[in-house]
Amino acid sequence: MSREWLKQLSDILPVDERDIFPSEKLLDHVPALLEEIAAYLSAPAENAVEVSSPVLHKAGELGRLRHEQNASVHQILREFDILTSILEGFAVGELNSEGIDPNAAEAVDVVRRINRAMRVLMQATVDTFISEYSATIGRQRQHLEDFNRMLSHEMRGPMNTLRIVAALLAEKDAATPEERKTLIDLIQGSVDRTYALLVGLEALAGFRRDDSSPAIQEVDLGGSLRNLADQLGEAAAANAVEITIVEPTPTVTLDIGKLELAVTNLIGNAIKYCDPGKPARWVRVESRIDDAGRLEVVVSDNGVGIDGEDLPRIFDRFFRGRRAGVVPGTGLGLVIVHECVHSLGGEIDADSAVGEGTRFTIRIPLAG
């Protein structure tokens, strides 16, 4: 019956059924529900479905599954309506095949039990779905509040600087030429900081759009990484940092633009947070295809490192760790890295030790 349910659902769903109800998950939940309903129909007094913890737990899992698959309450109600019809049809078919001719009271009682069981299970599924949905809304609201608070904090600094400096420049004879140059430099620095913040936010917004035509292509990863190293060469030289692209490198098929943006930010961070006390400062970029067939890119350095307490938060928006010091930044670089990797269906993790350096590992499933 669960397969028949899935078959009928495929007629009303706008996409392939496996995108909504992966069969290995659906068929793990529904048989347990059907068995409980069958037991209830056989002996309703001994098998009250509304007090069965295992079946209610299974119905709740189904609610969580549908929430993860971005369903709606309307969809869930419609799906249970279809399942109820299948059960009623099954009951009629079994009566006919066995040659049983129940009286009206018995027939009504069977239908009543089916509907009662389905109402209980549907309620458990919907209650869990709504609970998960409410929790998601709460988390999103909290993230939005945190985002607004941090954005206000980041914007207030350069805006206050611009307001004060503008007032000073407006005063006649308020500053010598040298002092005016200092004030103009402050304006430029504030403008640059604000612009970097806006660019970062624009990039993040871009990753959240539905990209129906990602720029997937076959590329020589070595050539791409060497180009990135060349682009960052001036900043590396200014900080006496050596960038090494470790050979060999694979040829891969993916959206190279997003990977390049992620690696650029990682190398740029490694340069910014190099350790000036070390005579040799380096950044290494290694790449390979791992045993699972994923692209693995590792960016490591011997910089100042990240405090253990800060490490779990480094991908949070606007977060800047204790080692950031006076190094300019918006706190969005690693957020952009995380969004790039996530948009490619991959994952990223970091290991670091203060005074020794940091190692970021990206793993991305390949498109072909």
Order of alpha helices (4+ residues) and beta strands (2+ residues): alpha-alpha-alpha-alpha-alpha-alpha-alpha-beta-alpha-alpha-beta-beta-alpha-beta-beta-alpha-beta-beta
